[in-house]
Every structure is written in structure tokens, then in C-alpha cells.
Amino acid sequence: MKNIVIAVISCVLFVSGVHADVLKGQGEASYSVRATGHTVHGTVALEPFEATVTEVNGGKMISFKVNADILKMTTKKKKRDVEMHHVLDAGKHQMIQGEVKEVSFALLKADGGEAVSFPFFFGLAGITTEKDAEVLEFVESDGGLELTVGFEVSQLEHFLTPIKKMGFLKVKDTVHVEVHFTLVP
């Protein structure tokens, strides 16, 4: 019976013109938050991930999920990093999650001079919010691709208490995030 179900699903996918490839992914997120007198910058590497590229009737769609370990986030200042890990509740929710759900290559490639964006699902401290991820770069080559997106995150919308002060610095709530994804066959 199981073989019959698999055969029927395979036939339906073949007839409907659906084809899927899996790409291996890696990436890095950079983030910045305004503070009195300057901007605090940091980075975190993404955990390795897989993306599915589906071809449907000549058009390509991409989907993937990513994770980043809060304890690997760094601003290159140990005291600041320890405070940031505490504020982001790393003891309870160590991973930040992101998800791209079926976004078309046609949208990512759009070149009309206007900003192009798509829904990006961002999970922090156990709460997932939908972000409007702006495409900053999209390049296809040799069966793989490079994608860079940017979006804003409010610590308050994840019920985190932002660091109000670091020494004499007053820190803002909104964090600007840019994520660069590299995907290869």
C-alpha cells in the first residue's frame, strides 16, 4: 500500500511539472543598534542548513529554515556580549530562528528600481514574528545562489527588556539586521 501511495504522489508531481532540488546553505547575520554617540555592531554565523528549490511550471520557488546560536553572537566586547546574551534570554531560548516560505525567484530578481521584499519569519525568545525582509542582493550562479536581506527587529515585540543603558550609553529598542545566505548544490 505504501508503495502505491508513493507511486501516485510521484506521478502527480511529474505530471504537474514539479521538480525539487536541495541546496546546502551557510550564512552570517550582522546587526546594529543605535546608542548615544555611536552604533553598536555585531555578527553571528548561521548554523549549516538546507534549502529546497522547487520548479513549478518553469518558475522556481525557494524555502528554508535557519538557526543562529545566541551565545555565538559577538560585538567583540566581552562585557557587552555577556549582557546581550542575558537580555536575549539565551539561557531559556538559545537559538534564533528564521524561515523563508516558498518565495519565487522572480520576486527575488525583480529589478524595477523599487525595493523588493517578502515575508521572513523571525523567532526570538520563543516568539515568532513576520518581518518584511527587503532583498538587498540576489545572484544566481552555477546552480547556487547568494541572497542578502535586511529587516528591523524590536526587542519589545519579543517581550525582551532592551538594554536601556550600557555605562553612559542609552541604547535604542530597534535592531537593524542584515543576513547573507550562500547556497550551493
C-alpha positions in Angstrom: 0.0 0.0 0.0 2.8 2.4 0.9 4.5 1.9 -2.5 1.2 2.6 -4.2 0.8 5.9 -2.4 4.4 6.9 -3.2 3.9 6.0 -6.9 0.7 8.1 -7.1 2.4 11.1 -5.5 5.4 10.8 -7.8 3.1 10.6 -10.9 1.1 13.7 -9.7 4.4 15.7 -9.1 5.7 14.6 -12.5 2.5 15.4 -14.4 2.2 18.8 -12.7 5.7 19.8 -13.7 7.1 20.0 -10.2 10.8 19.4 -9.6 12.8 20.0 -6.4 16.5 20.4 -5.6 18.2 20.6 -2.3 20.9 23.2 -1.8 23.3 23.3 1.1 23.4 26.7 2.9 25.5 28.7 5.2 25.3 32.4 6.2 26.0 35.2 8.5 23.9 37.8 10.1 25.1 41.3 11.0 23.2 43.5 13.3 23.4 47.1 14.6 21.6 49.1 17.2 21.8 52.8 17.8 23.2 54.1 21.0 24.1 57.5 22.3 27.0 58.8 20.3 27.5 55.7 18.1 26.1 52.4 16.8 26.8 49.0 18.3 27.6 46.4 15.6 27.8 42.6 15.9 27.7 39.4 13.9 26.7 35.8 14.2 27.2 32.8 11.9 24.2 30.7 10.9 24.1 27.0 11.6 24.5 25.0 8.3 21.1 24.4 6.7 19.4 23.0 3.6 17.1 24.9 1.2 14.6 23.4 -1.2 14.3 24.9 -4.6 11.1 23.8 -6.3 10.4 24.2 -10.0 6.8 24.6 -10.8 5.8 25.0 -14.4 9.0 26.8 -15.3 9.2 29.0 -12.2 11.4 28.5 -9.2 10.4 28.8 -5.5 12.8 28.6 -2.5 12.1 27.6 1.1 14.4 27.1 4.1 14.8 27.4 7.8 17.8 28.7 9.6 19.1 28.9 13.1 21.7 31.1 14.9 23.1 30.4 18.4 22.7 33.5 20.6 25.8 32.5 22.5 27.8 32.9 19.3 26.7 36.5 18.8 29.5 38.9 19.2 30.2 42.6 19.2 33.9 41.9 20.0 33.4 43.4 23.5 33.1 40.5 26.1 31.2 42.5 28.8 28.7 43.8 26.2 28.2 40.3 24.7 27.5 38.8 28.1 24.8 41.4 28.8 23.4 40.9 25.3 23.2 37.1 25.8 21.3 37.7 29.1 18.9 40.3 27.6 18.1 37.9 24.7 17.3 35.2 27.2 19.9 32.7 25.9 19.6 30.5 29.0 16.0 29.7 28.1 15.9 30.2 24.3 19.4 29.7 22.9 18.6 29.7 19.2 17.2 32.5 16.9 15.2 31.0 14.1 14.4 32.3 10.6 12.2 30.9 7.9 11.6 31.6 4.2 8.4 30.0 3.0 8.1 29.5 -0.8 9.4 32.7 -2.2 9.6 32.9 -6.0 12.9 33.6 -7.7 11.0 36.0 -10.0 10.2 38.2 -6.9 13.8 38.0 -5.7 15.2 39.0 -9.1 12.7 41.9 -9.6 14.6 44.8 -10.9 12.2 47.7 -11.3 14.2 50.2 -9.2 11.8 49.7 -6.3 12.6 47.9 -3.1 11.6 44.3 -3.2 10.6 42.4 0.0 9.0 39.2 1.1 7.7 37.7 4.4 10.5 36.4 6.6 9.5 34.6 9.8 11.8 35.5 12.7 11.9 33.7 16.0 13.5 35.1 19.1 12.8 34.3 22.8 10.1 31.8 21.9 8.1 34.3 19.8 7.9 34.3 16.0 7.0 37.4 14.1 6.6 38.1 10.4 9.2 40.6 9.1 9.2 42.4 5.8 12.6 41.3 4.5 14.0 43.7 1.9 16.1 42.0 -0.8 19.5 43.8 -0.9 21.2 41.3 -3.2 20.3 38.2 -5.2 22.7 36.4 -7.5 22.3 33.0 -9.2 25.4 31.2 -10.4 26.4 27.6 -11.1 23.2 26.1 -9.6 23.6 28.0 -6.4 22.7 31.5 -5.2 23.7 34.4 -2.9 20.9 36.3 -1.1 21.2 39.2 1.3 18.1 40.6 3.1 17.6 43.3 5.6 14.9 43.9 8.2 14.2 45.6 11.6 13.6 43.8 14.9 12.1 45.3 18.0 13.2 43.7 21.3 9.9 44.8 22.9 7.8 42.8 20.3 9.6 39.7 21.6 8.9 40.7 25.2 12.5 41.3 25.9 13.6 44.2 28.1 16.1 46.1 26.0 19.3 47.2 27.5 18.5 50.8 28.4 22.0 51.8 29.4 25.4 50.4 28.9 27.6 52.6 31.0 26.9 56.1 29.8 25.2 54.9 26.6 21.5 54.9 26.0 20.5 52.0 23.7 17.5 52.1 21.3 14.9 49.2 21.1 15.1 48.6 17.3 17.9 46.5 15.9 18.7 46.5 12.1 19.6 43.0 10.8 21.2 42.0 7.5 21.5 38.3 6.7 23.7 37.0 3.9 22.8 33.4 2.7 25.1 31.4 0.4 23.5 28.3 -1.1 25.3 25.7 -3.2 24.4 22.3 -4.9 
